[in-house]
Amino acid sequence: MEIPRHWRLNQQRYGLVGEVCPHCDTKIFPPRDICPACGKDAKTSFAFSGRGAVFSFTTIYEAPAGYDDTAPYTVALVKLEEGPLVTAQLTDLGEAHPEIGMPVEMVTRRLRSDGDERGMLIYGYKFRPVLKTA
């Protein structure tokens, strides 16, 4: 993937920025400019909290090209507190096993690298279990 495309996706990948429909208040991620609920313009930026719960998950054992060094890994559908479902990798599980309804929070992590050891490192959002406070 080329550098300009990564640059355009920075807000989405690092800040979980989507859109909110000013007509019906539907929260949209990823941004689409047209509200899927009412069909009207929805170009108002909205920063999601990054908190949600696991809606569904699966474990990937045979990773696609570029992700070979991370297999096996768990991918989940996360239902954000604001409503949208987001597909993302679960990380920092430790000894925990993912469960439906498990509270999670967004973190920025390395997704992959483009090219050889001198290639571009691609970062983006993943979700981890919510850390318990002492």
SULVEN-V986368 format. One line per field, one symbol per residue. ss: DSSP state (A for helix, B for strand, O for the rest). Layout:
# SULVEN-V986368
ss: ???
This chain:
# SULVEN-V986368
ss: OOAAAAAAOAAAAAAOBBBBOOOOOOBBOOOOBBOOOOOOBBOBBBBOOOBBBBBBBBBBOOOOOOOAAAOOBBBBBBBBOOOOBBBBBBBOOOOOOOOOOOBBBBBBBBBBBBOOOOOBBBBBBBBBBOOOOO
